[in-house]
Amino acid sequence: MGVMNFLIPFLALITVVVFIHEYGHYYFAKKYGVGVTDFSIGFGKEIFGWNDKSGTRWKICWIPLGGYVKFFGDRNVFSQSEQQELIEKYNENDRKKLFILKPLYQRALIVAAGPLANFLLAILIFTMINIFVGKDITPAIIDEVQKDSPAYKADLRKGDKILSIDGNKVESILEVSTFINTSTSETIEFKILRNDEKFSVFVKPNLIDGQDSLGNSAKKRIIGIKLSLPGNEFNRQPLGPSKAIYYSLKEVWFVTTTSLSYVGKIITGSGDSSQLGGPIRIAKITGQVAEHGFVPFLSIMAYISISLGLINLFPIPMLDGGHLMFYLFEKILGKPLSQKTQEGFFRIGLFLLFSLMFFVTFNDLKDLGLF
């Protein structure tokens, strides 16, 4: 596929997701009277922009991999000694607009609002899909079990209905592969219904080099079953608002907990780090998904939004979670950490972020066959 076929959908997706994230910060900053000097989508040199009535510069910049909201008098580090300097530097009206002189709970809410906005965007997208397109409710009934496969050895049989996988209730045939491949257990528990009797079966999947639904190389866990799809069509049922929101919250929770579990496996060295991807892989997948229509594109936007919100909550300086970590220290100690300590944390955070960026970029290039 051509470069523009995935670049345009990627830019559209990242612009929306980043805008929503930064608008979360912006909204609560304005709510608490904090001055906002810049609202930027992207980094680097400005392409175009404009000033609003309050003096905020809204702009689009050349490097589209993120964005930022800059507060009046903003500084990366802040100590008690600096507080007096700020009080003396600005007049009384300007001091009211300073972010770092706001109460601790207001600063924490302003910082947390960005990730929260990403989660809310995902919930909204999933809700709209559930209402207008519908949720698949095709039951997961086994149509075939391959001989000598993990499922065969565990005594799964044709006609068995899969009720849950590792405690996750299976409400759609589409969820079976997802639950199998996101499971972090060496042996997966299947709860099935056979002849009106419910019981558990434990299956140890095989790990193979395969392809995902878009044709990209991926490590896959397979158990050797084929599911029945009556009429070769999925049974989608539009949901009412309350059920649509419920299933949206459930999906966001599942993606969040699964992602955290995966990260935990990576940190402990038991996870497959080759599946970590960066902007290049995200752009490639976004373009592939966009070819399947607007609804799949919205779905991938929701998943990326969850990922962006979650990553930003990690307690790494330079990220929102790092700032929240500093505020926690401030609450416990009764004062901000010293400037020297904060600067040390920022250096560590910068090193971690650059290391992660290098690693995922290497994975992306390897995925493209350049390594």
QUIUR-V143184 format. One record per run of one state. SS is the DSSP state (H for helix, E for strand, L for the rest). FROM is the first residue (numbers start at 1). TO is the last residue. If there is no record, write none. Layout:
# QUIUR-V143184
ss,from,to
SS,FROM,TO
SS,FROM,TO
This chain:
# QUIUR-V143184
ss,from,to
L,1,2
H,3,31
L,32,35
E,36,51
L,52,56
E,57,71
L,72,79
H,80,89
L,90,91
H,92,95
L,96,98
H,99,101
L,102,103
H,104,132
L,133,134
E,135,136
L,137,140
E,141,145
L,146,149
H,150,153
L,154,160
E,161,165
L,166,167
E,168,169
L,170,173
H,174,182
L,183,187
E,188,194
L,195,196
E,197,203
L,204,205
E,206,211
L,212,216
E,217,222
L,223,224
E,225,227
L,228,229
H,230,232
L,233,235
E,236,237
L,238,240
H,241,268
L,269,272
H,273,275
L,276,278
H,279,290
L,291,293
H,294,312
L,313,319
H,320,333
L,334,338
H,339,367
L,368,371
